[in-house]
């Protein structure tokens, strides 16, 4: 039976690394990315993957979240694993220089969109009585001593971590599996993605609600 993998995340190197690992395991997967329009970080959207089914997602819209999940189901026939990857752009600015437009963008597209999407995925998995919700984020977005603080990007990450913590804590009350992955090392995206899939492919018993941590001392079981 075909394994239906749906990926949603920020346009980032981490998300592309996860897509690359996914393509090693399935003939096709569905992916929806939040474009990076507010940071000078190198864009990765030009990277092609012939196994990717690209879907449109306006993450600021609850209706778009519902439409996105339906589209993923239609294209894949079913969603077995939904991988949500939070890797927002770094936005270095002093508080007094924060752009109102960027603040609105981060809140609309990089914060509340995850709540809308989780709601729709959870409804699908609960109705089916199975599925795996996988939450991925970094604990260390990276910073330099001489650089301005990343106030907005780190706030978006903190919101996703809080959402993940709540979902993991309530996982045992649901008929589907929820697991999380966090990385303490930044810039090691390919290894982190490999760690994620090695864990998923051989998921230990009683893993529901567990957070798997990846870092310098991580190893594969």
N, CA and C of each residue as an Amber inpcrd file, in Angstrom:
protein
   663
   0.8470000  -1.1910000   0.0000000   0.0000000   0.0000000   0.0000000
   0.8870000   1.2470000   0.0000000   0.5190000   2.2230000  -0.7870000
   1.3030000   3.4480000  -0.8840000   1.2790000   4.2230000   0.4200000
   2.4010000   4.7510000   0.7780000   2.5570000   5.5320000   2.0060000
   2.3070000   7.0000000   1.6730000   1.2750000   7.5770000   2.2520000
   0.9100000   8.9550000   1.9540000   1.5870000   9.9240000   2.9050000
   2.5850000  10.6580000   2.4190000   3.3230000  11.6030000   3.2580000
   3.0470000  13.0260000   2.7910000   2.5970000  13.8340000   3.7180000
   2.2930000  15.2450000   3.4510000   3.2170000  16.1020000   4.3060000
   3.8940000  17.0500000   3.6720000   4.8320000  17.9380000   4.3610000
   4.3420000  19.3700000   4.2460000   4.3370000  20.0770000   5.3620000
   4.0350000  21.5060000   5.3530000   5.1030000  22.2060000   6.1680000
   5.6310000  23.3020000   5.6440000   6.6870000  23.9780000   6.3910000
   7.0780000  25.3090000   5.8040000   8.0340000  25.9250000   6.4400000
   8.5980000  27.1670000   5.9400000   9.5770000  26.8550000   4.8180000
   9.6450000  27.7350000   3.8480000  10.6440000  27.6080000   2.8020000
  12.0130000  27.7200000   3.4630000  12.7410000  26.5960000   3.5290000
  13.9850000  26.5660000   4.2860000  14.8150000  25.3640000   3.8750000
  16.0910000  25.3930000   4.2490000  16.9770000  24.2700000   3.9730000
  16.5280000  23.0250000   4.7250000  16.0110000  23.1930000   5.9350000
  15.5440000  22.0550000   6.7150000  14.3830000  21.3530000   6.0270000
  13.4420000  22.1370000   5.5360000  12.2790000  21.5390000   4.8740000
  12.7090000  20.7910000   3.6070000  13.6500000  21.3570000   2.8580000
  14.1210000  20.6900000   1.6460000  14.8710000  19.4050000   1.9880000
  15.6050000  19.4030000   3.0890000  16.3020000  18.1880000   3.5060000
  15.3080000  17.0910000   3.8560000  14.2100000  17.4670000   4.4990000
  13.1640000  16.4990000   4.8290000  12.4840000  15.9960000   3.5680000
  12.2730000  16.8630000   2.5940000  11.7170000  16.4280000   1.3130000
  12.6490000  15.4350000   0.6220000  13.9510000  15.6930000   0.6800000
  14.9130000  14.7860000   0.0500000  14.8650000  13.4010000   0.6970000
  14.7540000  13.3630000   2.0220000  14.6520000  12.0760000   2.7080000
  13.3430000  11.3720000   2.3620000  12.2750000  12.1520000   2.2420000
  10.9720000  11.5850000   1.8870000  11.0270000  10.9320000   0.5100000
  11.6920000  11.5870000  -0.4310000  11.7410000  11.0840000  -1.8050000
  12.4960000   9.7590000  -1.9170000  13.2640000   9.4050000  -0.8940000
  13.9650000   8.1150000  -0.8900000  13.0310000   6.9700000  -0.5280000
  11.8420000   7.3110000  -0.0370000  10.9580000   6.2940000   0.5220000
   9.6460000   6.1250000  -0.2320000   9.2450000   7.1160000  -1.0130000
   7.9630000   7.0370000  -1.7150000   8.1210000   7.5090000  -3.1530000
   7.1730000   7.1180000  -3.9830000   7.1790000   7.5500000  -5.3800000
   6.7230000   8.9980000  -5.5210000   5.8100000   9.4130000  -4.6290000
   5.3150000  10.7870000  -4.6290000   4.9740000  11.2110000  -3.2110000
   5.1130000  12.4900000  -2.9480000   4.6650000  13.0570000  -1.6850000
   4.1150000  14.4460000  -1.9680000   3.2820000  14.9380000  -1.0570000
   2.7020000  16.2660000  -1.2170000   3.4100000  17.2470000  -0.2930000
   3.6040000  18.4630000  -0.7850000   4.3390000  19.4530000  -0.0090000
   3.7480000  20.8400000  -0.2190000   3.6470000  21.5950000   0.8740000
   3.1890000  22.9870000   0.8220000   4.1230000  23.8220000   1.6870000
   4.6820000  24.8730000   1.1090000   5.6540000  25.6900000   1.8190000
   5.1780000  27.1330000   1.9680000   5.5500000  27.7280000   3.1070000
   5.3110000  29.1530000   3.3180000   6.5040000  29.8860000   2.7150000
   6.3070000  30.6870000   1.6840000   7.4340000  31.3700000   1.0440000
   8.1500000  32.3110000   2.0030000   9.4580000  32.3930000   1.8480000
  10.2690000  33.3200000   2.6400000  10.3290000  34.6500000   1.8890000
   9.4870000  35.5810000   2.2970000   9.4110000  36.8750000   1.6290000
   9.9570000  38.0200000   2.4830000  10.4400000  37.6960000   3.6780000
  10.7960000  38.7770000   4.6010000  12.2140000  38.6830000   5.1210000
  13.0200000  37.8100000   4.5460000  14.3930000  37.6520000   5.0230000
  15.3270000  37.5670000   3.8330000  16.5820000  37.9610000   4.0510000
  17.5720000  37.8790000   2.9880000  18.3100000  36.5440000   2.9840000
  17.7760000  35.5810000   3.7320000  18.3550000  34.2390000   3.7060000
  18.2060000  33.6670000   2.3020000  19.1820000  32.8820000   1.8580000
  19.1450000  32.3150000   0.5080000  17.8830000  31.4970000   0.3140000
  17.1730000  31.7810000  -0.7440000  15.9480000  31.0550000  -1.0320000
  16.2800000  29.6480000  -1.5260000  15.3810000  28.7190000  -1.2570000
  15.6120000  27.3380000  -1.6730000  14.4950000  26.8290000  -2.5850000
  13.5520000  27.6840000  -2.9440000  12.3700000  27.2390000  -3.6830000
  12.6950000  26.7680000  -5.0910000  13.8730000  27.1500000  -5.6360000
  14.2040000  26.7200000  -6.9830000  14.6510000  25.2650000  -7.0410000
  14.9060000  24.6600000  -5.8780000  15.3160000  23.2650000  -5.8470000
  14.1810000  22.3820000  -6.3480000  14.4900000  21.5290000  -7.3100000
  13.4530000  20.6930000  -7.9000000  13.5090000  19.2840000  -7.3250000
  12.3540000  18.6800000  -7.1980000  12.2450000  17.3000000  -6.7550000
  11.0910000  16.7020000  -7.5430000  11.4060000  15.7680000  -8.4190000
  10.3810000  15.2630000  -9.3400000   9.3560000  14.3690000  -8.6550000
   9.5420000  14.0810000  -7.3680000   8.5590000  13.2940000  -6.6350000
   7.6090000  14.1730000  -5.8270000   7.8720000  15.4510000  -5.8040000
   7.0740000  16.3870000  -5.0240000   5.8130000  16.8100000  -5.7770000
   4.6940000  16.7330000  -5.0850000   3.4450000  17.3400000  -5.5740000
   3.2990000  18.6460000  -4.8100000   3.5330000  19.7600000  -5.4630000
   3.4970000  21.0610000  -4.7990000   2.0590000  21.5610000  -4.6780000
   1.6810000  21.9450000  -3.4810000   0.3360000  22.4360000  -3.2170000
   0.3910000  23.8720000  -2.7180000  -0.6420000  24.6430000  -3.0250000
  -0.7170000  26.0370000  -2.6000000  -1.2610000  26.1130000  -1.1770000
  -0.6920000  27.0280000  -0.3890000  -1.1490000  27.2050000   0.9910000
  -1.0060000  28.6560000   1.4100000  -2.1180000  29.2700000   1.6980000
  -2.1070000  30.6010000   2.3040000  -2.2410000  30.3720000   3.8030000
  -1.1110000  30.3340000   4.4980000  -1.1260000  29.9100000   5.8990000
  -1.8370000  30.8770000   6.8350000  -2.1940000  32.0510000   6.3430000
  -2.9370000  32.9940000   7.1820000  -4.4320000  32.7200000   7.1840000
  -4.8670000  31.7500000   6.3620000  -6.2970000  31.5000000   6.1670000
  -6.7100000  30.1270000   6.6740000  -7.7390000  30.0870000   7.5100000
  -8.2630000  28.8090000   7.9840000  -8.8810000  28.0210000   6.8350000
  -9.5580000  28.7160000   5.9270000 -10.1600000  28.0450000   4.7720000
  -9.0840000  27.4100000   3.9030000  -7.9650000  28.0880000   3.7350000
  -6.8710000  27.5430000   2.9390000  -6.3060000  26.2810000   3.5820000
  -6.2400000  26.2410000   4.9070000  -5.7580000  25.0410000   5.5990000
  -6.6640000  23.8540000   5.3000000  -7.9520000  24.0810000   5.3320000
  -8.9090000  23.0080000   5.0430000  -8.7830000  22.5470000   3.5940000
  -8.6690000  23.5020000   2.6890000  -8.5230000  23.1800000   1.2720000
  -7.2270000  22.4340000   1.0160000  -6.1680000  22.8340000   1.7050000
  -4.8640000  22.1950000   1.5370000  -4.9100000  20.7310000   1.9530000
  -5.4930000  20.4390000   3.0960000  -5.5540000  19.0530000   3.5730000
  -6.4110000  18.2010000   2.6310000  -7.5030000  18.7490000   2.1520000
  -8.3420000  18.0280000   1.1830000  -7.5750000  17.7550000  -0.1080000
  -6.7990000  18.7410000  -0.5630000  -6.0170000  18.5730000  -1.7810000
  -4.9530000  17.5000000  -1.6000000  -4.3150000  17.4900000  -0.4370000
  -3.3020000  16.4710000  -0.1620000  -3.9230000  15.0800000  -0.1420000
  -5.0840000  14.9650000   0.4730000  -5.7840000  13.6730000   0.4900000
  -6.1420000  13.2240000  -0.9190000  -6.6250000  14.1380000  -1.7200000
  -7.0280000  13.7950000  -3.0920000  -5.8400000  13.3520000  -3.9330000
  -4.7210000  14.0260000  -3.7950000  -3.5520000  13.7080000  -4.6070000
  -2.8340000  12.4490000  -4.1310000  -2.8670000  12.2040000  -2.8270000
  -2.1610000  11.0490000  -2.2670000  -3.0700000   9.8600000  -2.0120000
  -4.3820000  10.0520000  -2.1150000  -5.4240000   9.0910000  -1.7690000
  -5.6780000   9.0770000  -0.2700000  -4.6240000   9.2300000   0.5260000
  -4.7780000   9.3320000   1.9800000  -3.5070000   9.9400000   2.5520000
  -3.6230000  10.5030000   3.7460000  -2.4520000  11.0050000   4.4570000
  -2.1590000  10.0520000   5.6120000  -1.0290000   9.3900000   5.5390000
  -0.6010000   8.5230000   6.6340000   0.2500000   9.2920000   7.6360000
   1.1130000  10.1640000   7.1130000   2.0210000  10.9310000   7.9560000
   1.9910000  12.3950000   7.5230000   1.7210000  13.2670000   8.4640000
   1.7480000  14.7090000   8.2090000   2.9420000  15.2750000   8.9750000
   3.8920000  15.8270000   8.2410000   5.1200000  16.3560000   8.8360000
   5.0790000  17.8770000   8.7810000   5.0070000  18.5100000   9.9460000
   4.9620000  19.9740000  10.0220000   6.3340000  20.4700000  10.4460000
   6.9380000  21.3130000   9.6260000   8.3240000  21.7450000   9.8340000
   8.3620000  23.2450000  10.0810000   8.6640000  23.6390000  11.3010000
   8.7420000  25.0590000  11.6470000  10.2000000  25.5100000  11.6240000
  10.5390000  26.2830000  10.6170000  11.8850000  26.8360000  10.4890000
  11.7580000  28.2430000   9.9070000  11.2120000  29.1810000  10.6900000
  10.9120000  30.5160000  10.1670000  12.1740000  31.3080000   9.8450000
  12.0630000  32.2840000   8.9820000  13.2350000  33.1000000   8.6350000
  13.7170000  33.9120000   9.8260000  15.0270000  34.1390000   9.8750000
  15.5980000  34.9960000  10.9040000  15.3510000  36.4560000  10.5280000
  14.8690000  37.2170000  11.4670000  14.5670000  38.6340000  11.2200000
  15.2790000  39.4370000  12.3000000  16.4660000  39.8840000  11.9890000
  17.2820000  40.5800000  12.9760000  16.9850000  42.0770000  12.9430000
  16.5140000  42.5750000  14.0630000  16.1510000  43.9900000  14.1300000
  16.0630000  44.4110000  15.5910000  16.3770000  45.6560000  15.8470000
  16.1610000  46.1780000  17.1890000  14.6680000  46.4310000  17.3610000
  14.1500000  46.4170000  18.5850000  12.7090000  46.6190000  18.7920000
  12.1850000  47.9090000  18.1620000  12.9620000  48.9740000  18.2310000
  12.4960000  50.2610000  17.7110000  12.4220000  50.2980000  16.1920000
  13.1220000  49.3590000  15.5320000  13.1620000  49.3580000  14.0710000
  12.2920000  48.2770000  13.4520000  11.5250000  47.5690000  14.2560000
  10.6530000  46.5310000  13.7160000   9.6230000  47.1290000  12.7660000
   9.4950000  46.5280000  11.6120000   8.5090000  46.9730000  10.6370000
   7.1320000  46.4250000  10.9990000   6.1320000  47.2940000  10.9970000
   4.7600000  46.8470000  11.3010000   4.2890000  45.8110000  10.2910000
   4.6840000  45.9790000   9.0390000   4.2750000  45.0380000   7.9910000
   4.8780000  43.6600000   8.2370000   6.1370000  43.6230000   8.6770000
   6.7780000  42.3410000   8.9460000   6.1690000  41.6710000  10.1770000
   5.8430000  42.4640000  11.1890000   5.1770000  41.9130000  12.3730000
   3.8680000  41.2390000  11.9710000   3.0780000  41.9250000  11.1570000
   1.8100000  41.3550000  10.6920000   2.0490000  40.0920000   9.8790000
   3.0870000  40.0980000   9.0350000   3.3870000  38.9420000   8.1970000
   3.7350000  37.7360000   9.0480000   4.6020000  37.9240000  10.0350000
   5.0410000  36.8100000  10.8750000   3.8690000  36.2170000  11.6530000
   3.0450000  37.0760000  12.2390000   1.9130000  36.5820000  13.0180000
   0.9090000  35.8540000  12.1280000   0.6230000  36.4320000  10.9730000
  -0.3910000  35.8560000  10.0840000   0.0670000  34.5670000   9.4190000
   1.3190000  34.5390000   8.9570000   1.7840000  33.4160000   8.1500000
   2.6460000  32.4110000   8.9030000   3.3410000  32.8500000   9.9430000
   4.2890000  31.9680000  10.6060000   3.8800000  31.5900000  12.0260000
   2.7120000  32.0430000  12.4700000   2.2350000  31.6820000  13.8060000
   0.8600000  31.0290000  13.7230000  -0.1570000  31.7950000  13.3900000
  -1.5160000  31.2490000  13.4730000  -1.8010000  30.1850000  12.4180000
  -1.0340000  30.1950000  11.3090000  -1.2490000  29.1900000  10.2810000
  -1.0780000  27.7690000  10.7780000  -0.1510000  27.5710000  11.7280000
   0.0690000  26.2260000  12.2590000  -1.1420000  25.7280000  13.0400000
  -1.7920000  26.6210000  13.7680000  -2.9760000  26.2290000  14.5360000
  -4.1130000  25.8210000  13.5980000  -4.2900000  26.5870000  12.5170000
  -5.3170000  26.2400000  11.5340000  -5.0350000  24.8640000  10.9300000
  -3.7710000  24.6220000  10.5610000  -3.4310000  23.3730000   9.8800000
  -3.5400000  22.1740000  10.8110000  -3.0790000  22.3200000  12.0320000
  -3.1850000  21.2250000  13.0040000  -4.6420000  20.8390000  13.2180000
  -5.5070000  21.8270000  13.3080000  -6.9360000  21.5680000  13.5000000
  -7.4900000  20.6790000  12.3750000  -7.1260000  20.9900000  11.1260000
  -7.6560000  20.2340000   9.9870000  -7.0660000  18.8330000   9.9070000
  -5.7620000  18.7080000  10.1490000  -5.1230000  17.3970000  10.1060000
  -5.6630000  16.5040000  11.2290000  -5.7980000  17.0680000  12.4180000
  -6.3030000  16.3010000  13.5510000  -7.7150000  15.7780000  13.2670000
  -8.5360000  16.5950000  12.6110000  -9.9030000  16.1700000  12.2880000
  -9.8950000  14.9830000  11.3350000  -9.0000000  15.0090000  10.3550000
  -8.8970000  13.9050000   9.3950000  -8.4210000  12.6370000  10.0860000
  -7.3660000  12.7350000  10.8890000  -6.8240000  11.5680000  11.5740000
  -7.8130000  11.0000000  12.5990000  -8.5100000  11.8920000  13.2790000
  -9.4770000  11.4290000  14.2770000 -10.6340000  10.7000000  13.6060000
 -11.0580000  11.2020000  12.4770000 -12.1490000  10.5650000  11.7380000
 -11.7360000   9.1840000  11.2270000 -10.4900000   9.0480000  10.7860000
  -9.9840000   7.7650000  10.2780000  -9.5960000   6.8180000  11.4060000
  -9.2900000   7.3900000  12.5720000  -8.8700000   6.5660000  13.6990000
  -7.4070000   6.1850000  13.6550000  -6.6430000   6.8320000  12.7900000
  -5.2070000   6.5500000  12.7090000  -4.5140000   7.6580000  11.9080000
  -3.1900000   7.5880000  11.9270000  -2.3660000   8.5900000  11.2630000
  -1.2360000   9.0000000  12.2010000  -0.2390000   9.6560000  11.6570000
   0.8790000  10.1110000  12.4750000   1.1420000  11.5830000  12.1970000
   1.0400000  12.3900000  13.2420000   1.3350000  13.8180000  13.1690000
   2.7470000  14.0210000  13.6990000   3.6140000  14.6000000  12.8770000
   5.0290000  14.7360000  13.2100000   5.3870000  16.2270000  13.2300000
   5.8640000  16.6840000  14.3670000   6.1650000  18.1010000  14.5790000
   7.6760000  18.2770000  14.6460000   8.2080000  19.1690000  13.8170000
   9.6590000  19.3180000  13.6930000  10.0460000  20.7750000  13.8930000
  11.0460000  21.0080000  14.7410000  11.5300000  22.3760000  14.9380000
  12.9550000  22.3520000  15.4700000  13.5890000  23.5170000  15.4470000
  14.9470000  23.6520000  15.9670000  14.9180000  24.4100000  17.2800000
  15.7150000  23.9360000  18.2420000  15.8420000  24.6400000  19.5210000
  16.8740000  25.7550000  19.4600000  17.6420000  25.7540000  18.3830000
  18.7400000  26.7200000  18.2690000  18.7420000  27.3310000  16.8710000
  17.9680000  28.4170000  16.6470000  17.8770000  29.0030000  15.3150000
  19.1660000  29.6330000  14.8340000  20.1220000  29.8250000  15.7110000
  21.4080000  30.3830000  15.3130000  21.4670000  31.8800000  15.5130000
  22.5750000  32.3640000  16.0010000  22.7460000  33.7870000  16.2150000
  24.2230000  34.1090000  16.3030000  24.5520000  35.3530000  16.0950000
  25.9260000  35.8030000  16.1900000  26.0470000  36.8620000  17.2660000
  27.2070000  36.9270000  17.9000000  27.3810000  37.8620000  19.0040000
  27.2290000  39.3140000  18.5710000  27.6330000  39.6040000  17.3370000
  27.6200000  40.9820000  16.8620000  26.3830000  41.3130000  16.0340000
  25.4220000  40.4180000  16.0170000  24.2250000  40.6300000  15.2190000
  23.0550000  41.0510000  16.1010000  22.1100000  41.7680000  15.5000000
  20.8890000  42.1340000  16.2210000  20.1030000  40.8670000  16.5440000
  19.3470000  40.9160000  17.6100000  18.5630000  39.7500000  18.0250000
  17.4630000  39.4460000  17.0200000  17.1750000  38.1650000  16.8720000
  16.0660000  37.7360000  16.0220000  14.8090000  37.6830000  16.8880000
  14.1120000  38.7980000  16.9720000  12.9490000  38.8860000  17.8510000
  11.7470000  38.1470000  17.2690000  11.4450000  38.3790000  16.0030000
  10.2270000  37.8340000  15.4190000  10.3530000  36.3550000  15.0650000
  11.4390000  35.9780000  14.4070000  11.6050000  34.5730000  14.0310000
  11.6230000  33.6640000  15.2380000  12.3500000  34.0760000  16.2780000
  12.4160000  33.2620000  17.4920000  11.0660000  33.2090000  18.2040000
  10.2850000  34.2710000  18.0960000   8.9450000  34.2710000  18.6910000
   8.0270000  33.2940000  17.9670000   8.1390000  33.2440000  16.6380000
   7.3500000  32.2910000  15.8570000   7.7380000  30.8600000  16.2240000
   9.0440000  30.6240000  16.3870000   9.5090000  29.2910000  16.7830000
   8.9910000  28.9160000  18.1630000   9.0130000  29.8880000  19.0850000
   8.5340000  29.6250000  20.4430000   7.0550000  29.2680000  20.4450000
   6.2770000  29.9190000  19.5970000   4.8570000  29.6090000  19.5050000
   4.6440000  28.1780000  19.0210000   5.4330000  27.7590000  18.0100000
   5.3010000  26.4000000  17.4970000   5.7300000  25.3790000  18.5450000
   6.7830000  25.6830000  19.2980000   7.2200000  24.7700000  20.3530000
   6.1340000  24.6110000  21.4130000   5.4770000  25.7200000  21.7550000
   4.3950000  25.6490000  22.7380000   3.2300000  24.8220000  22.2050000
   2.8920000  25.0250000  20.9420000   1.8340000  24.2330000  20.3060000
   2.2120000  22.7520000  20.3320000   3.4490000  22.4540000  19.9630000
   3.9170000  21.0630000  19.9460000   3.8410000  20.4430000  21.3310000
   4.2660000  21.1970000  22.3340000   4.2320000  20.6850000  23.7090000
   2.8180000  20.3180000  24.1260000   1.8580000  21.1550000  23.7830000
   0.4690000  20.8680000  24.1200000  -0.0670000  19.6560000  23.3840000
   0.2850000  19.5310000  22.0990000  -0.1750000  18.3950000  21.3100000
   0.4290000  17.0900000  21.8110000   1.7050000  17.1190000  22.1590000
   2.3560000  15.9170000  22.6730000   1.7620000  15.5050000  24.0220000
   1.4570000  16.4900000  24.8540000   0.8980000  16.2070000  26.1780000
  -0.4840000  15.5700000  26.0860000  -1.2380000  15.9160000  25.0540000
  -2.6040000  15.3910000  24.9170000  -2.6910000  14.2180000  23.9510000
  -1.5510000  13.7510000  23.4610000  -1.5460000  12.7190000  22.4200000
  -2.2240000  11.4250000  22.8550000  -2.0950000  11.0680000  24.1260000
  -2.6310000   9.7840000  24.5850000  -4.1580000   9.7530000  24.6030000
  -4.7740000  10.9030000  24.4380000  -6.2330000  10.9670000  24.3950000
  -6.7850000  10.8520000  22.9820000  -5.8880000  10.7380000  22.0090000
  -6.3080000  10.7310000  20.6080000  -6.0840000   9.3600000  19.9710000
  -6.8610000   9.0280000  18.9250000  -6.7060000   7.7210000  18.2790000
  -5.5500000   7.6580000  17.2810000  -4.8380000   8.7740000  17.0980000
  -3.7010000   8.8090000  16.1750000  -2.4330000   9.1240000  16.9640000
  -1.2950000   8.9730000  16.3110000   0.0030000   9.1720000  16.9530000
   0.4980000  10.6000000  16.7300000   1.0330000  11.1970000  17.7660000
   1.6920000  12.5010000  17.6580000   3.0790000  12.3780000  18.2640000
   4.0970000  12.7310000  17.4690000   5.4700000  12.7230000  17.9590000
   6.1590000  14.0160000  17.5240000   7.2420000  14.3530000  18.2010000
   7.9590000  15.5740000  17.8780000   9.4470000  15.3220000  17.7140000
  10.1020000  16.2330000  16.9750000  11.5480000  16.1730000  16.7800000
  12.1160000  17.5720000  16.9410000  13.1490000  17.6990000  17.7650000
  13.8150000  18.9820000  17.9270000  15.3080000  18.8020000  17.7140000
  15.9550000  19.8590000  17.2230000  17.3930000  19.8190000  16.9830000
  18.0740000  20.9350000  17.7530000  19.1660000  20.5950000  18.4260000
  19.9330000  21.6100000  19.1400000  21.0880000  22.1270000  18.2930000
  21.3860000  21.4270000  17.1880000  22.4480000  21.8510000  16.2730000
  21.8300000  22.5350000  15.0650000  22.2910000  23.7180000  14.7240000
  21.8210000  24.3910000  13.5290000  22.7760000  24.1210000  12.3760000
  22.2810000  24.1270000  11.1500000  23.1230000  23.9270000   9.9850000
  23.4680000  22.4840000   9.6940000  22.8160000  21.5500000  10.3620000
  23.0630000  20.1260000  10.1260000  21.7660000  19.4780000   9.6550000
  21.1450000  20.1150000   8.6710000  19.7840000  19.7530000   8.2610000
  19.6800000  18.3450000   7.6810000  20.6460000  17.9530000   6.8400000
  20.5750000  16.6280000   6.2190000  20.6330000  15.5260000   7.2740000
  21.5090000  15.6810000   8.2560000  21.6240000  14.6660000   9.3140000
  20.3740000  14.6440000  10.1830000  19.8160000  15.8140000  10.4600000
  18.5870000  15.8930000  11.2480000  17.4460000  15.2020000  10.5140000
  17.3250000  15.4730000   9.2150000  16.2690000  14.8400000   8.4170000
  16.4290000  13.3270000   8.3940000  17.6750000  12.8650000   8.2720000
  17.9370000  11.4240000   8.2880000  17.5500000  10.8180000   9.6300000
  17.8670000  11.5130000  10.7170000  17.4980000  11.0680000  12.0650000
  15.9860000  10.9510000  12.2050000  15.2670000  11.9250000  11.6860000
  13.8060000  11.9200000  11.7610000  13.2390000  10.6700000  11.0980000
  13.6930000  10.3870000   9.8760000  13.1100000   9.2620000   9.1500000
  13.5870000   7.9130000   9.6600000  14.8030000   7.8270000  10.1550000
  15.2410000   6.5710000  10.7590000  14.3740000   6.2380000  11.9770000
  13.9770000   7.2790000  12.7060000  13.1150000   7.0810000  13.8720000
  11.6960000   6.7090000  13.4460000  11.1510000   7.4230000  12.4600000
   9.7950000   7.1560000  11.9900000   9.6920000   5.7510000  11.3970000
  10.6850000   5.3750000  10.5910000  10.6420000   4.0840000   9.9040000
  10.6890000   2.9000000  10.8590000  11.2580000   3.1120000  12.0350000
  11.3420000   2.0390000  13.0410000  10.8740000   2.5900000  14.3860000
   9.6650000   3.1120000  14.3760000   9.1500000   3.8140000  15.5450000
   9.0070000   2.8530000  16.7340000   9.6610000   3.1760000  17.8410000
   9.5590000   2.3100000  19.0220000   8.1350000   2.2680000  19.5620000
   7.8220000   1.2030000  20.2750000   6.5090000   1.1080000  20.9190000
   6.3950000   2.1780000  21.9980000   5.1690000   2.5550000  22.2680000
   4.8760000   3.5780000  23.2700000   5.5970000   4.8980000  22.9900000
   5.6460000   5.2440000  21.6960000   6.2790000   6.5060000  21.3030000
   5.2940000   7.6690000  21.2510000   4.0040000   7.3620000  21.3240000
   3.0090000   8.4280000  21.2150000   3.2360000   9.4900000  22.2830000
   3.3210000  10.7410000  21.8570000   3.5380000  11.8370000  22.7850000
   4.9980000  12.1150000  23.1010000   5.9080000  11.4140000  22.4370000
   7.3290000  11.5510000  22.7550000   8.0030000  12.5970000  21.8730000
   8.9610000  13.3260000  22.4500000   9.7940000  14.2780000  21.7230000
  11.1800000  13.6640000  21.5700000  11.6130000  13.4780000  20.3240000
  12.9360000  12.9400000  20.0300000  13.8950000  14.1000000  19.7740000
  15.0170000  14.1000000  20.4670000  15.9510000  15.2180000  20.3650000
  17.1920000  14.8180000  19.5730000  17.5830000  15.7260000  18.6780000
  18.7570000  15.5030000  17.8400000  19.8190000  16.5410000  18.1810000
  21.0500000  16.0810000  18.3790000  22.1330000  17.0010000  18.6990000
  23.4690000  16.3200000  18.5660000  24.4690000  16.8780000  19.1630000
  25.8240000  16.3740000  19.0250000  25.9680000  14.9370000  19.5240000
  25.1670000  14.5800000  20.5250000  25.3180000  13.2570000  21.1030000
  24.1890000  12.3130000  20.6990000  23.4670000  12.6770000  19.6500000
  22.3800000  11.8100000  19.1860000  22.9690000  10.5940000  18.4610000
  22.2310000   9.5090000  18.5040000  22.6410000   8.3260000  17.7620000
  21.3930000   7.5820000  17.3200000  21.5480000   6.7600000  16.3050000
  20.4150000   6.0160000  15.7530000  20.3040000   4.6760000  16.4470000
  19.0730000   4.2900000  16.7640000  18.8460000   2.9930000  17.3920000
  18.4660000   1.9690000  16.3410000
